[in-house]
Amino acid sequence: MEDYLNTPCPRCGSKRIISRSWKEKVKTFSGTIEVEHTQIICINKVCQKNFENQRALEAKKREEERIKKEERLLERKKQKSLAKKVPLKRKK
């Protein structure tokens, strides 16, 4: 972890610090496991703000893509169910 903190920010070259750390229990197939998370931020407030804005835009874009994907899936299912209801004409 120290090596990671000692590397400069890739966006601006400033130092990075640990903002917060927390532990979370995650359920697995074999029980639960405790995971420790650490949030590392840039000490340059402008750089960190730009980073957070970029992350928010990316998250919004991912959410929009997820919604579009679900809509396409529902449309395909609807088309498939309609195709099953319409019988095909057989040639004699």
C-alpha positions in Angstrom: 0.0 0.0 0.0 2.8 2.4 0.8 4.3 1.9 -2.7 1.0 2.9 -4.2 0.7 6.0 -2.0 4.3 7.1 -2.9 3.5 7.1 -6.6 2.3 10.6 -7.8 -1.1 11.3 -9.1 -1.2 10.2 -12.8 -3.4 13.2 -13.7 -1.5 16.1 -12.1 1.7 14.7 -10.5 0.7 15.7 -6.9 1.0 13.5 -3.9 -1.9 11.2 -2.9 -3.3 10.5 0.6 -5.7 8.0 2.2 -9.0 9.7 2.5 -10.8 6.9 4.5 -10.6 3.2 5.2 -13.5 0.8 6.1 -14.3 -2.9 6.4 -17.2 -4.7 4.8 -18.5 -8.2 5.2 -19.3 -9.9 1.9 -21.4 -13.1 1.6 -19.8 -15.8 -0.5 -20.8 -19.4 -1.3 -18.7 -20.7 1.6 -19.8 -18.1 4.2 -18.7 -14.5 4.7 -15.4 -12.7 4.2 -14.3 -9.4 5.5 -12.9 -7.0 2.9 -11.0 -3.9 3.7 -11.4 -0.9 1.4 -9.2 2.2 1.2 -10.1 5.4 -0.6 -7.0 7.2 -1.9 -7.4 10.8 -3.2 -5.2 13.5 -4.8 -4.2 16.4 -2.5 -4.8 18.8 -5.4 -8.5 19.7 -4.9 -9.0 20.8 -8.5 -7.6 17.6 -9.9 -9.7 15.5 -7.4 -12.9 17.4 -8.3 -12.2 16.9 -12.0 -11.6 13.2 -11.3 -14.9 12.9 -9.4 -16.8 14.7 -12.1 -15.3 12.4 -14.8 -16.3 9.3 -12.6 -19.8 10.6 -12.3 -20.1 11.1 -16.1 -18.8 7.6 -16.7 -21.3 6.1 -14.1 -24.2 8.0 -15.7 -23.1 6.7 -19.2 -22.9 3.1 -17.8 -26.3 3.4 -16.3 -27.8 4.7 -19.6 -26.2 1.8 -21.5 -27.6 -0.7 -18.9 -31.1 0.8 -19.3 -30.8 0.6 -23.1 -29.6 -3.0 -23.0 -32.6 -4.0 -20.8 -35.0 -2.2 -23.2 -33.5 -4.1 -26.2 -33.7 -7.4 -24.3 -37.4 -6.8 -23.5 -38.1 -5.8 -27.1 -36.4 -9.0 -28.3 -38.4 -11.1 -25.9 -41.6 -9.3 -27.0 -40.8 -10.0 -30.7 -40.0 -13.6 -29.9 -43.2 -14.2 -28.1 -45.2 -12.6 -30.9 -43.5 -14.8 -33.4 -44.5 -17.9 -31.5 -48.2 -16.8 -31.4 -48.4 -16.4 -35.2 -48.7 -19.8 -36.9 -46.8 -20.3 -40.1 -48.7 -21.2 -43.3 -47.9 -24.7 -44.5 -47.6 -25.7 -48.1 -49.5 -28.7 -49.2 
